[in-house]
Amino acid sequence: MIMLLCLFSNTVLIAQKDSRSFIVYSKSVYEAKALMKIGQYDSSHYLYQVAFKHSSNPFIHDLLDAALVSRKANQPHEVAKRYFEKAVAAGLSKVRLKKNLRDRALYPAVLRREILEGYDAINARYVEEVMVSEKATVARIIKRDRRSRNFWGLLTSFDKKDLINYKEITKLCEAGAWPSPHTMGQFKKKNKYDVTGRITLVFLHFNPQQIAKLQPYLSEALELGLIMPDEYARIMDYTSIKLTLKQTYGTYVKTAGKRPSFLTILNPEQVNERRAEIGLKPIEQYAEDRGVSWESY
């Protein structure tokens, strides 16, 4: 009970300090993940509920984690079922759904059967809502980007292909067709959820001038909760490194050498303020997750 009261107070403070929904969502999720790791499942599930109240489009991987936590917290079957249904409505593949239902101790036969039987009807509604033409454009952009960087792509100009992609993405943005949950993509590689298949990876191949022009659209996507804070930070840090050899949010870690270390960070004493502004966890927690010593930075 004391733990729940502390978490409730902390969440209220988050909302008071910054009422932007994506900030509350992001902070609640990374706190929920931290509690899940140490077995505080009731508290973790509570924070997932807080997060989802602040987003109309929760990310699929967060919904799947919430379903897992709900079962470990001994919540009713219907709670996990609702999380899975929301994930399917966001484009979760049946292959990945089955993979997440494998633990028969957590997901008894009756629950697995109900979830799988409802898949086709929910997925059909998702397919109807997908903006087919825009999603096809995004798929083409990603495919062009990948092909230009394989063996045969080495024979062509990266810059030429990247310029084509930049123009197509800009056109989508200016038409108001991007960002959206569907055109952002829940693209899959061999039927597995793969964050590198999201269109945000393509932005890493644009030059700083192009990123400067697209930055307002990326900020909009972040505010709407359509891209993850770490995706936004990765793009901005990559661009900042190109310009100044320093990163803004501390996304990139150098693994060469005896010990992994952060690439140079701009004004490191202020990095947590910048990270908090876009919903990222403190650099100390991120460093721990990556196995890097922040104290020695």
QUIPE-V522189 format. One line per field, one symbol per residue. phi: phi as a letter, one per 30 degrees, with the letter a starting at -180 (. if undefined). psi: psi as a letter, one per 40 degrees, with the letter a starting at -180 (. if undefined). burial: # if it has 9 or more other C-alpha atoms within 8 Angstrom, else .. A space follows every 50 residues. Layout:
# QUIPE-V522189
phi = ???
psi = ???
burial = ???
This chain:
# QUIPE-V522189
phi = .ddddddddddddedddbddddddeddddddddddddciddddddedddd eddcadbededddddddddddddideeddddddddddddcjddddddddd cdddddcdeddddddddddedddddddddddeddddddddddddddddcc eddddcdeeddddddedddddddddidbdaedddjcdbchicdbdddddd ddddccdedddedceeddddddddicbdeddddddddddddddbibcdci dccdcdjdbdaddecdhedcdddddddciddeddddddddicddedd
psi = dddddddddddddddddhehdddddddddddddddddeegdddddddddd ddeehegiidddddddddddddefiidddddddddddddeehidddddde edgdddgidddddddddeddddddddddehgddddddddddddddddeea dddeeihdddddddddddddddddeeehiiddddhfiihfeihhdeeied dddeeiiddddddedddddddddefeiidddddddddddddddeeiidef dhhheiadhiiiihhhgdeedddddddeeiiidddddddefihdde.
burial = ......#...#..##...#.################...#########.# ##.##..#.#.###.########.#...###.###########..###.. #.....#...##..##..#..##.##...#...##.##..##.##.###. .###..##..###.##.###.##...##########.#...###..#### ####.#.#.##..#..#######.###.#.###########....##### ###......####.#.....##.###.######..###...##....
